[in-house]
Amino acid sequence: MITLPRLRNNSEEVIARLAIRGLDASSMVNEVLTLDEKVRTLKTELEALKAESNANAASIGRLMKEGNVEEANKAKEASAQSKGIIKNLESELTTLESQLKEALVVLPNTPDFSVPTGKNSDDNKIEGVYGTMPEIPENSLPHWDLAKKYDLIDFDLGVKITGAGFPVYKGKGAIIQRALIQFFLNEAGKMGYTEIQPPLMVNSDSAFGTGQLPDKEGQMYYVGEDDLYLIPTAEVPVTNIFRGVLYKSDQFPIKYCGYTPCFRREAGSYGAHVRGLNRLHQFDKVEIVQLVHPDKSYETLTEMSEYVQSLLKKLGLHYRVLLLCGGDMGFTSAKTYDMEVWSPAQKMWLECSSVSNFETYQTHRLECRFKDENGKSQFPHSLNGSALALPRILASILETYQTPEGIVVPEVLRPYTGFDIIK
């Protein structure tokens, strides 16, 4: 969340950085500053009235002891009038503070100045294309047909049990899913990430802390009776481990990873791009999260991006890296790299990971601080990344490794699957 002191002191810089998103935030920022000024003015007025009321109240007893009943009654009347005014002003202040918070939390994070200006994915910058373009046999099949041919995934059964976007993995399809999860978790462990197994539902405070609320209500499944949300990503519960905690600078970096199913309503999604595993309402993902000193966050962002790429290289997949433009970044991100794998049968790129630096946007919401070497309280930077999301990785593996004899299992997964080809 953008802080009020920052808006008061650097409003032009905030507006300039939000312009990278293709957003003219002048009116939004001015609304916040106007409300902020009203709140501060009202607080000053209230403090003066309360001081005056307290002085009147204190004088009543003294005047009565002195026998000055008339003056004491006047003080009582003034005190009663002040209390009425104070009550009305406190109600007005509560309303203004609520309006100020609402105006503040709808401001997205300010992009880093290295982020390309733009409004949508057409303005993203390709940072690099890696690996060998796979050569697949003639009459090769897309992954949904391969899944049916080898009895790996039953999309129709998922529709019967739940609905579209909830596939059922079967036999060796389920084993490959488990193999990918174990591989990703083991690799994260080698990189110093502590594994977390978090809850799959969170409360509204947690969803607010990481920025899902109030930005993404329509994308989350809501359990109304219990006022809980099914998690859209492990980022939400894992990052909320930091909520309300005061750290010391020598504790950084703090590195967590976690595997969870993820649930996304993806309201309004339709068309060819959602076929098969391309877009699901429930899917598996391993997430990596870091909390770091502000001076280290962009170095850490590069390291996390390179780590995710190392997984794609070990799986032998053709992929590319995009630096997202301001308009295509998430609401809470200051800078994001996307990794996309190639789907050779569909002849299209599929996003499989986003790695983002949120700077202090989340930690302000989480009220997470640290004491620096001088004892000063600061906000650390938070980062996360998909390492990796399974559906599109599996789609790319099935299509990339199909042969006339069957689907070859990537070598790094064979210790986990126990077989090297699906016939």
Secondary structure in CASP SS format (residue, H / E / C, confidence):
PFRMAT SS
TARGET T0000
AUTHOR 0000-0000-0000
METHOD secondary structure of the structure
MODEL  1
M C 1.00
I C 1.00
T C 1.00
L H 1.00
P H 1.00
R H 1.00
L H 1.00
R H 1.00
N H 1.00
N H 1.00
S H 1.00
E H 1.00
E H 1.00
V H 1.00
I H 1.00
A H 1.00
R H 1.00
L H 1.00
A H 1.00
I C 1.00
R C 1.00
G C 1.00
L C 1.00
D C 1.00
A C 1.00
S H 1.00
S H 1.00
M H 1.00
V H 1.00
N H 1.00
E H 1.00
V H 1.00
L H 1.00
T H 1.00
L H 1.00
D H 1.00
E H 1.00
K H 1.00
V H 1.00
R H 1.00
T H 1.00
L H 1.00
K H 1.00
T H 1.00
E H 1.00
L H 1.00
E H 1.00
A H 1.00
L H 1.00
K H 1.00
A H 1.00
E H 1.00
S H 1.00
N H 1.00
A H 1.00
N H 1.00
A H 1.00
A H 1.00
S H 1.00
I H 1.00
G H 1.00
R H 1.00
L H 1.00
M H 1.00
K H 1.00
E C 1.00
G C 1.00
N C 1.00
V H 1.00
E H 1.00
E H 1.00
A H 1.00
N H 1.00
K H 1.00
A H 1.00
K H 1.00
E H 1.00
A H 1.00
S H 1.00
A H 1.00
Q H 1.00
S H 1.00
K H 1.00
G H 1.00
I H 1.00
I H 1.00
K H 1.00
N H 1.00
L H 1.00
E H 1.00
S H 1.00
E H 1.00
L H 1.00
T H 1.00
T H 1.00
L H 1.00
E H 1.00
S H 1.00
Q H 1.00
L H 1.00
K H 1.00
E H 1.00
A H 1.00
L H 1.00
V H 1.00
V C 1.00
L C 1.00
P C 1.00
N C 1.00
T C 1.00
P C 1.00
D C 1.00
F C 1.00
S C 1.00
V C 1.00
P C 1.00
T C 1.00
G C 1.00
K C 1.00
N C 1.00
S H 1.00
D H 1.00
D H 1.00
N C 1.00
K E 1.00
I E 1.00
E E 1.00
G E 1.00
V E 1.00
Y E 1.00
G C 1.00
T C 1.00
M C 1.00
P C 1.00
E C 1.00
I C 1.00
P C 1.00
E C 1.00
N C 1.00
S C 1.00
L C 1.00
P C 1.00
H H 1.00
W H 1.00
D H 1.00
L H 1.00
A H 1.00
K H 1.00
K H 1.00
Y C 1.00
D C 1.00
L C 1.00
I E 1.00
D E 1.00
F H 1.00
D H 1.00
L H 1.00
G H 1.00
V H 1.00
K H 1.00
I H 1.00
T C 1.00
G C 1.00
A C 1.00
G C 1.00
F C 1.00
P C 1.00
V E 1.00
Y E 1.00
K C 1.00
G H 1.00
K H 1.00
G H 1.00
A H 1.00
I H 1.00
I H 1.00
Q H 1.00
R H 1.00
A H 1.00
L H 1.00
I H 1.00
Q H 1.00
F H 1.00
F H 1.00
L H 1.00
N H 1.00
E H 1.00
A H 1.00
G H 1.00
K H 1.00
M C 1.00
G C 1.00
Y C 1.00
T E 1.00
E E 1.00
I E 1.00
Q C 1.00
P C 1.00
P C 1.00
L C 1.00
M E 1.00
V E 1.00
N C 1.00
S H 1.00
D H 1.00
S H 1.00
A H 1.00
F H 1.00
G H 1.00
T C 1.00
G C 1.00
Q C 1.00
L C 1.00
P C 1.00
D C 1.00
K C 1.00
E H 1.00
G H 1.00
Q H 1.00
M C 1.00
Y C 1.00
Y E 1.00
V E 1.00
G H 1.00
E H 1.00
D H 1.00
D C 1.00
L E 1.00
Y E 1.00
L E 1.00
I C 1.00
P C 1.00
T C 1.00
A C 1.00
E H 1.00
V H 1.00
P H 1.00
V H 1.00
T H 1.00
N H 1.00
I H 1.00
F H 1.00
R C 1.00
G C 1.00
V C 1.00
L E 1.00
Y E 1.00
K E 1.00
S H 1.00
D H 1.00
Q H 1.00
F C 1.00
P C 1.00
I E 1.00
K E 1.00
Y E 1.00
C E 1.00
G E 1.00
Y E 1.00
T E 1.00
P E 1.00
C E 1.00
F E 1.00
R C 1.00
R C 1.00
E C 1.00
A C 1.00
G C 1.00
S C 1.00
Y C 1.00
G C 1.00
A H 1.00
H H 1.00
V H 1.00
R C 1.00
G C 1.00
L C 1.00
N C 1.00
R C 1.00
L C 1.00
H C 1.00
Q E 1.00
F E 1.00
D E 1.00
K E 1.00
V E 1.00
E E 1.00
I E 1.00
V E 1.00
Q E 1.00
L E 1.00
V E 1.00
H C 1.00
P H 1.00
D H 1.00
K H 1.00
S H 1.00
Y H 1.00
E H 1.00
T H 1.00
L H 1.00
T H 1.00
E H 1.00
M H 1.00
S H 1.00
E H 1.00
Y H 1.00
V H 1.00
Q H 1.00
S H 1.00
L H 1.00
L H 1.00
K H 1.00
K H 1.00
L C 1.00
G C 1.00
L C 1.00
H C 1.00
Y E 1.00
R E 1.00
V E 1.00
L E 1.00
L E 1.00
L C 1.00
C C 1.00
G H 1.00
G H 1.00
D H 1.00
M C 1.00
G C 1.00
F C 1.00
T C 1.00
S C 1.00
A C 1.00
K E 1.00
T E 1.00
Y E 1.00
D E 1.00
M E 1.00
E E 1.00
V E 1.00
W E 1.00
S E 1.00
P C 1.00
A C 1.00
Q C 1.00
K C 1.00
M E 1.00
W E 1.00
L E 1.00
E E 1.00
C E 1.00
S E 1.00
S E 1.00
V E 1.00
S E 1.00
N E 1.00
F C 1.00
E C 1.00
T C 1.00
Y H 1.00
Q H 1.00
T H 1.00
H H 1.00
R H 1.00
L H 1.00
E C 1.00
C C 1.00
R E 1.00
F E 1.00
K E 1.00
D C 1.00
E C 1.00
N C 1.00
G C 1.00
K C 1.00
S E 1.00
Q E 1.00
F C 1.00
P C 1.00
H E 1.00
S E 1.00
L E 1.00
N E 1.00
G E 1.00
S E 1.00
A E 1.00
L E 1.00
A E 1.00
L H 1.00
P H 1.00
R H 1.00
I H 1.00
L H 1.00
A H 1.00
S H 1.00
I H 1.00
L H 1.00
E H 1.00
T H 1.00
Y C 1.00
Q E 1.00
T E 1.00
P C 1.00
E C 1.00
G E 1.00
I E 1.00
V E 1.00
V C 1.00
P C 1.00
E H 1.00
V H 1.00
L H 1.00
R H 1.00
P H 1.00
Y H 1.00
T H 1.00
G C 1.00
F C 1.00
D C 1.00
I E 1.00
I E 1.00
K C 1.00
END
